[in-house]
Amino acid sequence: MKSTLLALALAAAPSFALAQSAMDTNPAHVKAGTYQVEPSHTRVLFAVSHMGFTTWYGDFTGVSGSLTLDSAKLADASFDITIPANSVSTTNTKLDGELNSPEWFDTAKYPTIEFKSEKVVRTGKDTALVTGELTFHGVTKPETLKVSFNASGINPLSKQYTIGFNASGEIKRSDFNQKTYVPLIGDDVTLTISAAFVQ
């Protein structure tokens, strides 16, 4: 059994090494153009204090959106993402139902969460601050995300040219009329986005 696993690992090693070598971590090499969110590998996660005892996590899937990028003119970059609010998942079916209800997200009335960038400021070789408008639960407010570039290259499985980013930020849910159980359930929410875009 061990020898079989070793043989499989050795057989996969060249292709894995090739895939890794194809990844370019220099943002200056990214092809300029317009990209679309690759929803299968894009995740939006949130974290919030649960009574001060633990941190509770959840995420959203099925994200869509677009990105226009020229690394030589980063200030002109723009992107938007749209998140299906009812895709919320916490691994707790009962809680997911509560979050979809009018007491919380009211996803029947407010089916999407949207972020549209308005300003991009480079902060390092592969980092930037992105300020834009976040619309959630019928409220639109300016928010800022810290964005870092991961890599670009041809996805060895899909054969599509892909670029990837991580982004993070913090919002107050009460700013978006989400005051249920504050402060028992924390007001401060940490957002983490791992986004893949394809040409």
Long-range contacts (C-beta under 8 A, 24 or more apart in sequence): 15-156, 18-156, 19-156, 22-153, 22-154, 22-156, 23-151, 23-152, 23-153, 24-151, 24-152, 24-153, 25-126, 25-149, 25-150, 25-151, 27-71, 27-125, 27-126, 27-149, 27-152, 28-71, 28-72, 29-71, 29-152, 30-69, 30-71, 30-149, 30-152, 30-163, 31-152, 31-161, 31-199, 32-69, 32-70, 32-71, 32-72, 33-68, 33-69, 33-70, 33-199, 34-66, 34-67, 34-68, 34-199, 35-66, 35-67, 35-68, 35-69, 35-163, 35-197, 35-198, 35-199, 36-64, 36-65, 36-66, 36-67, 36-197, 36-198, 36-199, 37-63, 37-64, 37-65, 37-66, 37-67, 37-81, 37-195, 37-196, 37-197, 38-160, 38-162, 38-196, 38-197, 38-198, 39-63, 39-64, 41-194, 41-196, 42-193, 42-194, 42-195, 42-196, 43-193, 43-194, 44-81, 44-83, 44-191, 44-192, 44-193, 45-191, 45-192, 45-193, 45-194, 46-189, 46-190, 46-191, 46-192, 47-189, 47-190, 47-192, 48-173, 48-185, 48-186, 48-188, 48-189, 48-190, 49-185, 49-186, 49-188, 50-185, 50-186, 51-184, 51-185, 56-90, 56-185, 57-90, 58-88, 58-89, 58-90, 58-99, 59-88, 59-89, 60-84, 60-85, 60-87, 60-88, 60-89, 60-113, 61-87, 61-89, 62-87, 63-195, 66-197, 67-163, 67-197, 69-163, 74-120, 74-122, 74-128, 75-119, 75-120, 75-121, 75-122, 76-120, 77-117, 77-120, 78-116, 78-117, 78-120, 79-117, 79-130, 80-114, 80-115, 80-116, 80-117, 81-114, 81-115, 81-193, 81-195, 82-112, 82-113, 82-114, 83-112, 83-113, 83-114, 84-111, 84-112, 85-110, 85-111, 85-112, 85-113, 86-111, 103-180, 104-178, 104-180, 105-137, 105-178, 106-137, 109-138, 110-136, 110-137, 110-138, 115-143, 115-145, 118-142, 130-167, 134-171, 134-176, 136-176, 136-178, 137-176, 137-177, 137-178, 138-177, 139-175, 139-176, 139-177, 141-171, 141-175, 141-176, 143-169, 143-171, 144-169, 145-169, 145-191, 145-193, 155-198, 158-198, 160-198, 160-199, 161-198, 161-199, 162-196, 162-197, 162-198, 163-196, 163-197, 164-194, 164-195, 164-196, 164-197, 165-193, 165-194, 165-195, 165-197, 166-192, 166-193, 166-194, 166-195, 167-191, 167-192, 167-193, 167-195, 168-192, 168-193
